[in-house]
Amino acid sequence: MIRYCLWDVGKTIYDYTLNPLGDWVVENAQRKVSVTDVKRFDFGPYMRGQTEFEQLCRQICHAFEVPYHAAIPAAINRAFHRGIGAYFPETRQMMAYLQRRGIENVIFSNALPILSQSLKTEGLVKAEHIFTSYESGLLKPDPAVYEYVRSRLGCRFEEMMAVDDKIQNIETVRNLGINGVVFSPQTIEESVKSLVGYDNREEVENALRRASKGQERARILQNGHNRSLIAGSGANVTLWSGKAETAGSMKKRLQNVYVGVLMRRNPKNGKADGWGALGGLAEMTGEAEFLSADERQRRMLATLRDDVVLENGKPVLIRDRQKIAAANIRRETREELGNLGIYDFNLDEAVFEEVVIPGLKDDNFVINRWNGEGTVWAITPHCHLLQVEEEKLDYLQKMSTERKHEADSEARNYRKVPLFEALSHFGKKGGAEVSEDGRDLVSDYRYPHEWITLWALAAKQLRYDDRAMLELASEVQAECRYRIGFAEALRQMNIAYDEAAAALGIKSETVEKMQHNTEAVFNGRLQNGRML
Protein backbone atom coordinates (compact mmCIF):
# COMPACT_ATOMS: atom_id res chain seq x y z
CA MET A 1 0.00 0.00 0.00
CA ILE A 2 1.33 3.43 -0.94
CA ARG A 3 1.72 5.77 2.05
CA TYR A 4 3.81 8.61 0.63
CA CYS A 5 4.03 10.47 -2.68
CA LEU A 6 7.38 12.17 -3.33
CA TRP A 7 7.01 15.23 -5.55
CA ASP A 8 9.64 17.17 -7.46
CA VAL A 9 9.21 20.96 -7.56
CA GLY A 10 10.46 22.65 -10.73
CA LYS A 11 8.34 21.70 -13.76
CA THR A 12 6.21 19.49 -11.51
CA ILE A 13 4.66 21.68 -8.81
CA TYR A 14 5.30 24.89 -10.70
CA ASP A 15 6.90 25.70 -14.03
CA TYR A 16 10.49 26.86 -13.84
CA THR A 17 13.09 28.14 -16.27
CA LEU A 18 16.61 29.57 -16.10
CA ASN A 19 15.88 31.83 -19.08
CA PRO A 20 15.69 35.06 -17.00
CA LEU A 21 19.14 34.32 -15.55
CA GLY A 22 20.41 33.48 -19.04
CA ASP A 23 19.02 36.74 -20.43
CA TRP A 24 20.67 38.74 -17.62
CA VAL A 25 24.04 37.07 -18.23
CA VAL A 26 23.82 37.60 -22.01
CA GLU A 27 23.01 41.27 -21.42
CA ASN A 28 25.90 41.85 -18.97
CA ALA A 29 28.64 39.53 -20.24
CA GLN A 30 31.72 41.03 -21.87
CA ARG A 31 31.99 38.16 -24.30
CA LYS A 32 29.52 36.35 -26.56
CA VAL A 33 27.34 34.06 -24.41
CA SER A 34 24.08 32.22 -25.08
CA VAL A 35 21.25 31.32 -22.74
CA THR A 36 22.07 27.67 -23.43
CA ASP A 37 25.60 28.27 -22.16
CA VAL A 38 24.20 29.58 -18.89
CA LYS A 39 21.90 26.55 -18.49
CA ARG A 40 24.94 24.30 -18.79
CA PHE A 41 26.64 25.99 -15.84
CA ASP A 42 27.21 23.58 -12.93
CA PHE A 43 24.90 24.67 -10.12
CA GLY A 44 25.48 21.35 -8.34
CA PRO A 45 27.78 22.54 -5.51
CA TYR A 46 25.33 25.35 -4.65
CA MET A 47 22.30 23.01 -4.73
CA ARG A 48 24.17 20.53 -2.50
CA GLY A 49 24.79 23.29 0.04
CA GLN A 50 28.55 23.31 -0.55
CA THR A 51 28.68 26.89 -1.87
CA GLU A 52 27.24 30.11 -0.43
CA PHE A 53 25.06 32.28 -2.62
CA GLU A 54 27.57 35.13 -2.89
CA GLN A 55 30.25 32.65 -3.95
CA LEU A 56 27.88 31.24 -6.59
CA CYS A 57 27.32 34.77 -7.92
CA ARG A 58 31.05 35.34 -8.20
CA GLN A 59 31.46 31.99 -10.00
CA ILE A 60 28.76 32.90 -12.52
CA CYS A 61 30.34 36.26 -13.18
CA HIS A 62 33.77 34.72 -13.56
CA ALA A 63 32.53 31.98 -15.94
CA PHE A 64 30.76 34.41 -18.27
CA GLU A 65 32.96 37.51 -17.84
CA VAL A 66 30.36 39.64 -16.09
CA PRO A 67 31.95 42.43 -14.02
CA TYR A 68 31.21 41.73 -10.35
CA HIS A 69 30.04 44.48 -7.99
CA ALA A 70 27.94 44.78 -4.84
CA ALA A 71 24.59 44.82 -6.68
CA ILE A 72 25.24 41.52 -8.52
CA PRO A 73 23.79 39.11 -5.88
CA ALA A 74 20.49 41.02 -5.79
CA ALA A 75 20.30 41.01 -9.60
CA ILE A 76 20.93 37.26 -9.81
CA ASN A 77 18.44 36.67 -7.00
CA ARG A 78 15.77 38.53 -8.98
CA ALA A 79 16.62 36.54 -12.11
CA PHE A 80 16.28 33.23 -10.26
CA HIS A 81 12.88 34.26 -8.86
CA ARG A 82 11.62 35.49 -12.24
CA GLY A 83 12.17 31.93 -13.45
CA ILE A 84 9.27 30.72 -11.29
CA GLY A 85 6.23 30.26 -13.49
CA ALA A 86 2.63 29.32 -12.83
CA TYR A 87 1.71 26.55 -10.42
CA PHE A 88 0.24 23.51 -12.15
CA PRO A 89 -3.39 23.25 -10.99
CA GLU A 90 -3.31 19.56 -11.95
CA THR A 91 -0.56 18.95 -9.38
CA ARG A 92 -2.39 20.75 -6.60
CA GLN A 93 -5.54 18.78 -7.44
CA MET A 94 -3.65 15.49 -7.22
CA MET A 95 -1.96 16.50 -3.98
CA ALA A 96 -5.38 17.19 -2.50
CA TYR A 97 -6.72 13.92 -3.88
CA LEU A 98 -3.87 11.96 -2.29
CA GLN A 99 -4.57 13.66 1.03
CA ARG A 100 -8.20 12.56 0.86
CA ARG A 101 -6.99 9.01 0.21
CA GLY A 102 -4.77 9.14 3.31
CA ILE A 103 -1.49 9.40 1.38
CA GLU A 104 1.06 11.96 2.62
CA ASN A 105 2.62 14.40 0.16
CA VAL A 106 6.41 14.71 0.40
CA ILE A 107 8.84 16.97 -1.47
CA PHE A 108 12.44 16.48 -2.46
CA SER A 109 13.91 18.99 -4.87
CA ASN A 110 17.29 19.60 -6.41
CA ALA A 111 16.74 23.09 -5.11
CA LEU A 112 18.40 26.47 -5.33
CA PRO A 113 18.59 27.58 -1.67
CA ILE A 114 17.76 31.15 -2.65
CA LEU A 115 14.29 29.91 -3.67
CA SER A 116 13.62 28.12 -0.37
CA GLN A 117 10.81 30.51 0.64
CA SER A 118 9.09 30.52 -2.73
CA LEU A 119 7.25 27.18 -2.48
CA LYS A 120 3.55 27.56 -1.64
CA THR A 121 2.06 24.20 -0.63
CA GLU A 122 0.36 25.17 2.63
CA GLY A 123 -2.15 22.61 3.74
CA LEU A 124 -0.88 20.07 1.22
CA VAL A 125 2.58 19.20 2.57
CA LYS A 126 3.71 19.12 6.18
CA ALA A 127 6.83 21.16 6.95
CA GLU A 128 8.68 18.05 8.16
CA HIS A 129 8.01 16.38 4.80
CA ILE A 130 9.91 18.95 2.71
CA PHE A 131 13.45 17.78 1.89
CA THR A 132 16.04 19.57 -0.25
CA SER A 133 19.34 18.84 -1.91
CA TYR A 134 21.14 21.59 0.01
CA GLU A 135 20.06 20.13 3.37
CA SER A 136 20.91 16.53 2.46
CA GLY A 137 23.99 17.21 0.36
CA LEU A 138 22.53 14.92 -2.31
CA LEU A 139 21.26 15.44 -5.84
CA LYS A 140 18.83 13.39 -7.88
CA PRO A 141 19.11 10.96 -9.59
CA ASP A 142 21.53 9.59 -6.96
CA PRO A 143 19.76 6.58 -5.35
CA ALA A 144 21.05 7.85 -1.99
CA VAL A 145 18.48 10.67 -2.27
CA TYR A 146 15.60 8.22 -2.02
CA GLU A 147 17.23 6.23 0.78
CA TYR A 148 17.67 9.54 2.64
CA VAL A 149 13.96 10.33 2.28
CA ARG A 150 12.84 6.76 3.01
CA SER A 151 14.83 6.58 6.24
CA ARG A 152 13.33 9.84 7.49
CA LEU A 153 9.82 8.76 6.65
CA GLY A 154 10.36 5.35 8.26
CA CYS A 155 8.77 3.40 5.43
CA ARG A 156 9.65 0.87 2.74
CA PHE A 157 10.37 1.78 -0.88
CA GLU A 158 7.26 -0.11 -2.01
CA GLU A 159 5.18 2.20 0.21
CA MET A 160 6.36 5.22 -1.82
CA MET A 161 5.59 6.68 -5.19
CA ALA A 162 7.44 9.52 -6.91
CA VAL A 163 6.38 12.16 -9.44
CA ASP A 164 9.13 13.90 -11.41
CA ASP A 165 9.48 15.55 -14.80
CA LYS A 166 12.87 13.95 -15.47
CA ILE A 167 12.85 10.44 -16.88
CA GLN A 168 16.28 9.58 -15.43
CA ASN A 169 14.97 10.30 -11.92
CA ILE A 170 11.96 8.06 -12.49
CA GLU A 171 14.18 5.28 -13.84
CA THR A 172 16.17 5.45 -10.60
CA VAL A 173 13.13 5.20 -8.35
CA ARG A 174 11.67 2.31 -10.32
CA ASN A 175 14.94 0.40 -9.97
CA LEU A 176 14.59 0.84 -6.20
CA GLY A 177 11.06 -0.56 -6.18
CA ILE A 178 9.31 2.81 -5.91
CA ASN A 179 6.31 3.44 -8.17
CA GLY A 180 7.38 6.21 -10.53
CA VAL A 181 5.30 8.66 -12.58
CA VAL A 182 6.78 10.95 -15.24
CA PHE A 183 4.97 14.27 -14.81
CA SER A 184 2.81 15.76 -17.51
CA PRO A 185 -0.13 18.09 -16.77
CA GLN A 186 -2.20 16.18 -19.31
CA THR A 187 -1.64 12.73 -17.82
CA ILE A 188 -0.86 13.25 -14.12
CA GLU A 189 -4.42 12.55 -12.91
CA GLU A 190 -4.68 9.25 -14.76
CA SER A 191 -1.12 8.23 -13.83
CA VAL A 192 -1.62 8.87 -10.12
CA LYS A 193 -5.09 7.38 -9.86
CA SER A 194 -4.06 4.26 -11.73
CA LEU A 195 -1.56 3.64 -8.92
CA VAL A 196 -3.43 4.69 -5.80
CA GLY A 197 -7.01 4.14 -6.91
CA TYR A 198 -9.80 6.05 -8.61
CA ASP A 199 -12.38 8.21 -6.91
CA ASN A 200 -15.56 6.35 -7.83
CA ARG A 201 -17.01 3.53 -9.90
CA GLU A 202 -17.46 5.72 -12.98
CA GLU A 203 -13.75 6.60 -13.02
CA VAL A 204 -12.76 2.92 -12.77
CA GLU A 205 -15.11 1.96 -15.59
CA ASN A 206 -13.77 4.77 -17.78
CA ALA A 207 -10.19 3.70 -17.06
CA LEU A 208 -11.04 0.12 -18.00
CA ARG A 209 -12.70 1.29 -21.21
CA ARG A 210 -9.58 3.21 -22.18
CA ALA A 211 -7.23 0.38 -21.23
CA SER A 212 -6.51 -2.43 -23.65
CA LYS A 213 -7.73 -5.88 -22.66
CA GLY A 214 -5.34 -8.10 -20.76
CA GLN A 215 -2.40 -6.94 -18.65
CA GLU A 216 -3.27 -3.23 -18.68
CA ARG A 217 -6.71 -3.92 -17.21
CA ALA A 218 -5.24 -6.46 -14.80
CA ARG A 219 -2.87 -3.77 -13.49
CA ILE A 220 -5.81 -1.44 -12.75
CA LEU A 221 -7.59 -4.18 -10.80
CA GLN A 222 -4.47 -5.10 -8.81
CA ASN A 223 -5.26 -2.01 -6.79
CA GLY A 224 -7.62 -3.17 -4.05
CA HIS A 225 -9.43 0.16 -3.89
CA ASN A 226 -10.12 0.16 -7.64
CA ARG A 227 -11.40 -3.38 -7.45
CA SER A 228 -13.67 -2.59 -4.51
CA LEU A 229 -15.39 0.17 -6.52
CA ILE A 230 -16.65 -2.32 -9.11
CA ALA A 231 -16.80 -5.31 -6.77
CA GLY A 232 -19.48 -7.91 -7.14
CA SER A 233 -19.89 -11.39 -5.74
CA GLY A 234 -21.06 -14.71 -7.01
CA ALA A 235 -21.83 -18.11 -5.60
CA ASN A 236 -22.01 -21.63 -6.97
CA VAL A 237 -22.65 -25.16 -5.80
CA THR A 238 -21.45 -28.49 -7.10
CA LEU A 239 -23.90 -31.30 -6.38
CA TRP A 240 -22.23 -34.62 -5.64
CA SER A 241 -23.04 -38.11 -4.46
CA GLY A 242 -21.35 -41.29 -3.31
CA LYS A 243 -18.52 -42.32 -1.05
CA ALA A 244 -14.89 -43.22 -1.71
CA GLU A 245 -13.51 -46.73 -1.26
CA THR A 246 -10.63 -47.25 1.18
CA ALA A 247 -8.27 -49.29 -1.00
CA GLY A 248 -7.02 -49.61 -4.56
CA SER A 249 -5.88 -47.04 -7.09
CA MET A 250 -7.20 -43.52 -6.74
CA LYS A 251 -9.49 -44.08 -9.71
CA LYS A 252 -10.91 -47.17 -8.06
CA ARG A 253 -11.31 -45.45 -4.71
CA LEU A 254 -13.32 -42.64 -6.33
CA GLN A 255 -15.30 -44.83 -8.75
CA ASN A 256 -18.59 -44.40 -6.86
CA VAL A 257 -18.30 -40.63 -6.40
CA TYR A 258 -20.17 -38.49 -8.96
CA VAL A 259 -20.63 -34.78 -9.54
CA GLY A 260 -23.30 -32.83 -11.35
CA VAL A 261 -22.04 -30.66 -14.22
CA LEU A 262 -23.96 -27.89 -15.95
CA MET A 263 -23.03 -27.78 -19.63
CA ARG A 264 -23.16 -24.07 -20.33
CA ARG A 265 -24.39 -22.43 -23.51
CA ASN A 266 -23.73 -18.95 -24.88
CA PRO A 267 -27.26 -17.56 -25.41
CA LYS A 268 -26.03 -15.05 -28.02
CA ASN A 269 -24.67 -17.62 -30.45
CA GLY A 270 -26.02 -20.91 -29.11
CA LYS A 271 -22.54 -22.44 -28.83
CA ALA A 272 -20.84 -24.29 -25.99
CA ASP A 273 -19.61 -22.10 -23.14
CA GLY A 274 -17.83 -24.56 -20.87
CA TRP A 275 -18.61 -26.91 -18.00
CA GLY A 276 -19.65 -25.54 -14.62
CA ALA A 277 -21.43 -25.71 -11.32
CA LEU A 278 -24.86 -24.28 -10.62
CA GLY A 279 -24.69 -20.60 -9.73
CA GLY A 280 -23.68 -17.19 -10.97
CA LEU A 281 -23.43 -13.50 -10.18
CA ALA A 282 -25.27 -12.20 -7.14
CA GLU A 283 -28.21 -9.87 -7.73
CA MET A 284 -28.06 -7.17 -5.06
CA THR A 285 -30.53 -4.52 -3.96
CA GLY A 286 -28.66 -2.23 -1.62
CA GLU A 287 -29.97 -0.16 1.25
CA ALA A 288 -31.13 2.88 -0.73
CA GLU A 289 -33.32 0.87 -3.11
CA PHE A 290 -34.75 -1.24 -0.29
CA LEU A 291 -35.67 1.75 1.89
CA SER A 292 -37.37 3.54 -1.00
CA ALA A 293 -39.51 0.48 -1.86
CA ASP A 294 -42.98 -0.12 -0.46
CA GLU A 295 -44.07 -3.45 1.03
CA ARG A 296 -45.28 -4.88 -2.29
CA GLN A 297 -42.06 -3.90 -4.04
CA ARG A 298 -39.96 -5.38 -1.23
CA ARG A 299 -41.78 -8.69 -1.55
CA MET A 300 -41.04 -8.63 -5.27
CA LEU A 301 -37.36 -7.92 -4.51
CA ALA A 302 -37.29 -11.01 -2.28
CA THR A 303 -38.04 -13.14 -5.35
CA LEU A 304 -35.49 -11.42 -7.58
CA ARG A 305 -32.56 -10.38 -5.39
CA ASP A 306 -30.21 -12.24 -3.10
CA ASP A 307 -29.91 -9.72 -0.26
CA VAL A 308 -33.66 -9.53 0.39
CA VAL A 309 -35.29 -12.52 2.09
CA LEU A 310 -38.56 -13.26 3.84
CA GLU A 311 -38.18 -13.72 7.58
CA ASN A 312 -41.40 -14.59 9.43
CA GLY A 313 -43.24 -13.55 6.30
CA LYS A 314 -41.66 -10.09 6.20
CA PRO A 315 -39.10 -8.91 3.57
CA VAL A 316 -35.77 -8.09 5.21
CA LEU A 317 -32.53 -6.67 3.78
CA ILE A 318 -29.64 -8.89 4.85
CA ARG A 319 -25.88 -8.30 4.93
CA ASP A 320 -24.68 -11.73 6.05
CA ARG A 321 -22.36 -12.96 3.26
CA GLN A 322 -23.17 -16.63 3.73
CA LYS A 323 -26.92 -16.03 3.68
CA ILE A 324 -26.58 -13.93 0.54
CA ALA A 325 -24.47 -16.65 -1.09
CA ALA A 326 -27.08 -19.29 -0.23
CA ALA A 327 -29.88 -17.14 -1.68
CA ASN A 328 -27.70 -16.51 -4.75
CA ILE A 329 -27.26 -20.27 -5.31
CA ARG A 330 -30.97 -21.03 -4.88
CA ARG A 331 -32.06 -18.33 -7.31
CA GLU A 332 -29.45 -19.22 -9.92
CA THR A 333 -30.27 -22.93 -9.60
CA ARG A 334 -33.95 -22.22 -10.28
CA GLU A 335 -33.03 -20.12 -13.31
CA GLU A 336 -30.42 -22.46 -14.79
CA LEU A 337 -32.42 -25.64 -14.32
CA GLY A 338 -35.44 -23.72 -15.55
CA ASN A 339 -33.47 -23.06 -18.75
CA LEU A 340 -33.46 -26.85 -19.16
CA GLY A 341 -37.20 -27.11 -18.50
CA ILE A 342 -36.68 -28.46 -14.97
CA TYR A 343 -38.99 -26.57 -12.61
CA ASP A 344 -39.62 -29.18 -9.93
CA PHE A 345 -36.19 -29.15 -8.27
CA ASN A 346 -35.21 -26.67 -5.60
CA LEU A 347 -32.61 -26.25 -2.90
CA ASP A 348 -34.70 -24.20 -0.48
CA GLU A 349 -33.86 -26.36 2.53
CA ALA A 350 -30.31 -27.23 1.52
CA VAL A 351 -27.34 -26.44 3.75
CA PHE A 352 -24.28 -25.75 1.60
CA GLU A 353 -20.71 -26.60 2.52
CA GLU A 354 -18.43 -23.72 1.55
CA VAL A 355 -15.03 -24.40 0.02
CA VAL A 356 -13.02 -21.40 1.13
CA ILE A 357 -10.33 -20.43 -1.39
CA PRO A 358 -8.28 -17.63 0.23
CA GLY A 359 -7.58 -14.65 -2.03
CA LEU A 360 -9.80 -15.95 -4.84
CA LYS A 361 -10.69 -13.44 -7.57
CA ASP A 362 -12.58 -13.94 -10.81
CA ASP A 363 -11.66 -10.92 -12.93
CA ASN A 364 -11.38 -12.75 -16.25
CA PHE A 365 -14.54 -11.17 -17.67
CA VAL A 366 -13.53 -7.55 -17.09
CA ILE A 367 -9.89 -8.16 -18.04
CA ASN A 368 -10.39 -10.13 -21.24
CA ARG A 369 -14.02 -9.99 -22.38
CA TRP A 370 -15.86 -6.82 -21.37
CA ASN A 371 -16.36 -4.56 -24.39
CA GLY A 372 -17.13 -1.38 -22.47
CA GLU A 373 -20.90 -1.79 -22.76
CA GLY A 374 -23.19 -2.54 -19.86
CA THR A 375 -22.24 -3.04 -16.22
CA VAL A 376 -18.96 -4.66 -15.29
CA TRP A 377 -17.94 -6.36 -12.03
CA ALA A 378 -14.77 -7.69 -10.47
CA ILE A 379 -16.09 -10.86 -8.89
CA THR A 380 -15.29 -12.61 -5.64
CA PRO A 381 -16.80 -16.10 -6.08
CA HIS A 382 -17.94 -18.27 -3.18
CA CYS A 383 -17.77 -21.98 -3.96
CA HIS A 384 -19.86 -24.67 -2.29
CA LEU A 385 -20.54 -28.39 -2.26
CA LEU A 386 -23.82 -30.17 -1.58
CA GLN A 387 -24.15 -33.93 -1.18
CA VAL A 388 -27.31 -35.36 -2.69
CA GLU A 389 -28.63 -38.81 -3.41
CA GLU A 390 -27.28 -40.29 -6.64
CA GLU A 391 -30.85 -40.62 -7.89
CA LYS A 392 -31.16 -36.84 -7.93
CA LEU A 393 -28.19 -36.53 -10.26
CA ASP A 394 -29.70 -39.23 -12.47
CA TYR A 395 -33.01 -37.36 -12.47
CA LEU A 396 -31.46 -34.02 -13.44
CA GLN A 397 -29.47 -35.63 -16.24
CA LYS A 398 -32.54 -37.46 -17.57
CA MET A 399 -34.85 -34.42 -17.39
CA SER A 400 -32.30 -32.13 -19.05
CA THR A 401 -32.44 -34.30 -22.17
CA GLU A 402 -36.18 -34.98 -22.15
CA ARG A 403 -37.72 -31.62 -21.31
CA LYS A 404 -38.05 -28.66 -23.63
CA HIS A 405 -35.40 -26.04 -23.05
CA GLU A 406 -36.29 -22.37 -22.74
CA ALA A 407 -35.50 -19.98 -25.59
CA ASP A 408 -32.12 -18.29 -25.26
CA SER A 409 -31.15 -20.88 -22.68
CA GLU A 410 -27.77 -20.48 -20.95
CA ALA A 411 -27.53 -24.25 -20.47
CA ARG A 412 -27.11 -27.15 -22.90
CA ASN A 413 -27.79 -29.95 -20.44
CA TYR A 414 -26.92 -31.29 -17.02
CA ARG A 415 -24.72 -34.35 -16.66
CA LYS A 416 -23.79 -36.82 -13.97
CA VAL A 417 -20.02 -37.30 -14.31
CA PRO A 418 -17.61 -39.52 -12.34
CA LEU A 419 -15.50 -37.27 -10.12
CA PHE A 420 -12.29 -38.87 -11.37
CA GLU A 421 -13.21 -37.97 -14.96
CA ALA A 422 -14.29 -34.42 -14.09
CA LEU A 423 -10.92 -33.74 -12.43
CA SER A 424 -9.24 -33.80 -15.85
CA HIS A 425 -11.44 -31.15 -17.46
CA PHE A 426 -9.25 -28.07 -17.29
CA GLY A 427 -6.39 -27.54 -19.68
CA LYS A 428 -7.49 -28.94 -23.04
CA LYS A 429 -6.46 -26.52 -25.78
CA GLY A 430 -8.20 -25.93 -29.10
CA GLY A 431 -11.60 -26.99 -30.34
CA ALA A 432 -14.49 -25.38 -32.16
CA GLU A 433 -15.22 -22.99 -29.26
CA VAL A 434 -12.34 -21.74 -27.13
CA SER A 435 -11.95 -19.52 -24.08
CA GLU A 436 -9.77 -16.42 -23.94
CA ASP A 437 -6.82 -18.58 -22.90
CA GLY A 438 -7.45 -21.04 -25.73
CA ARG A 439 -9.16 -23.85 -23.81
CA ASP A 440 -11.87 -26.08 -25.30
CA LEU A 441 -15.26 -24.83 -24.09
CA VAL A 442 -16.98 -28.03 -25.18
CA SER A 443 -15.12 -30.10 -22.61
CA ASP A 444 -13.34 -27.76 -20.15
CA TYR A 445 -14.63 -26.08 -17.03
CA ARG A 446 -15.30 -22.43 -17.80
CA TYR A 447 -14.14 -21.16 -14.41
CA PRO A 448 -11.05 -22.49 -12.63
CA HIS A 449 -12.50 -22.03 -9.14
CA GLU A 450 -15.35 -24.42 -9.95
CA TRP A 451 -12.78 -26.96 -11.18
CA ILE A 452 -10.58 -26.54 -8.08
CA THR A 453 -13.68 -27.18 -5.97
CA LEU A 454 -13.71 -30.71 -7.45
CA TRP A 455 -10.19 -31.24 -6.15
CA ALA A 456 -11.35 -30.04 -2.73
CA LEU A 457 -14.10 -32.69 -2.88
CA ALA A 458 -11.55 -35.32 -3.88
CA ALA A 459 -9.28 -34.30 -1.00
CA LYS A 460 -12.20 -34.65 1.39
CA GLN A 461 -13.06 -38.10 0.02
CA LEU A 462 -9.42 -39.18 0.38
CA ARG A 463 -9.35 -37.88 3.95
CA TYR A 464 -6.90 -35.10 3.16
CA ASP A 465 -4.13 -37.62 2.60
CA ASP A 466 -1.22 -35.76 0.91
CA ARG A 467 0.25 -38.94 -0.58
CA ALA A 468 -3.11 -39.98 -1.99
CA MET A 469 -3.57 -36.56 -3.60
CA LEU A 470 -0.16 -36.86 -5.29
CA GLU A 471 -1.12 -40.24 -6.68
CA LEU A 472 -4.51 -38.91 -7.77
CA ALA A 473 -2.96 -36.05 -9.74
CA SER A 474 -0.60 -38.48 -11.50
CA GLU A 475 -3.40 -40.95 -12.31
CA VAL A 476 -5.71 -38.26 -13.67
CA GLN A 477 -2.94 -36.87 -15.88
CA ALA A 478 -2.01 -40.35 -17.09
CA GLU A 479 -5.45 -40.72 -18.67
CA CYS A 480 -5.27 -37.33 -20.45
CA ARG A 481 -3.71 -36.53 -23.80
CA TYR A 482 -3.42 -32.87 -22.79
CA ARG A 483 -1.68 -31.17 -19.88
CA ILE A 484 -3.92 -30.60 -16.85
CA GLY A 485 -3.83 -26.89 -16.05
CA PHE A 486 -3.05 -26.63 -12.33
CA ALA A 487 -0.64 -23.71 -12.71
CA GLU A 488 -2.90 -21.93 -15.20
CA ALA A 489 -5.92 -22.35 -12.91
CA LEU A 490 -4.07 -20.82 -9.97
CA ARG A 491 -2.84 -17.95 -12.12
CA GLN A 492 -6.33 -17.15 -13.34
CA MET A 493 -7.66 -17.23 -9.77
CA ASN A 494 -4.85 -14.94 -8.58
CA ILE A 495 -3.87 -17.36 -5.83
CA ALA A 496 -0.62 -19.04 -4.80
CA TYR A 497 0.10 -22.67 -3.93
CA ASP A 498 -0.40 -22.09 -0.22
CA GLU A 499 -3.85 -20.59 -0.82
CA ALA A 500 -4.82 -23.52 -3.04
CA ALA A 501 -3.52 -25.88 -0.36
CA ALA A 502 -5.72 -24.18 2.24
CA ALA A 503 -8.75 -24.76 0.01
CA LEU A 504 -7.87 -28.43 -0.45
CA GLY A 505 -6.89 -29.01 3.18
CA ILE A 506 -3.43 -30.35 2.31
CA LYS A 507 0.16 -29.09 2.46
CA SER A 508 1.36 -26.34 0.16
CA GLU A 509 4.30 -28.45 -1.00
CA THR A 510 1.84 -31.21 -1.93
CA VAL A 511 0.01 -28.89 -4.34
CA GLU A 512 3.35 -27.92 -5.88
CA LYS A 513 4.28 -31.60 -6.24
CA MET A 514 0.88 -32.32 -7.81
CA GLN A 515 1.70 -29.71 -10.47
CA HIS A 516 5.20 -31.19 -10.86
CA ASN A 517 3.86 -34.74 -11.15
CA THR A 518 1.27 -33.87 -13.79
CA GLU A 519 4.02 -32.17 -15.82
CA ALA A 520 6.27 -35.20 -15.45
CA VAL A 521 3.53 -37.65 -16.42
CA PHE A 522 2.53 -35.54 -19.41
CA ASN A 523 6.15 -35.41 -20.57
CA GLY A 524 6.58 -39.13 -20.03
CA ARG A 525 9.07 -38.74 -17.20
CA LEU A 526 7.05 -40.35 -14.40
CA GLN A 527 5.75 -43.90 -14.22
CA ASN A 528 4.42 -45.72 -11.17
CA GLY A 529 5.37 -42.77 -8.99
CA ARG A 530 9.04 -42.81 -10.07
CA MET A 531 10.99 -40.44 -12.26
CA LEU A 532 12.43 -42.03 -15.39
Disulfide bonds with the S-S distance in Angstrom:
none
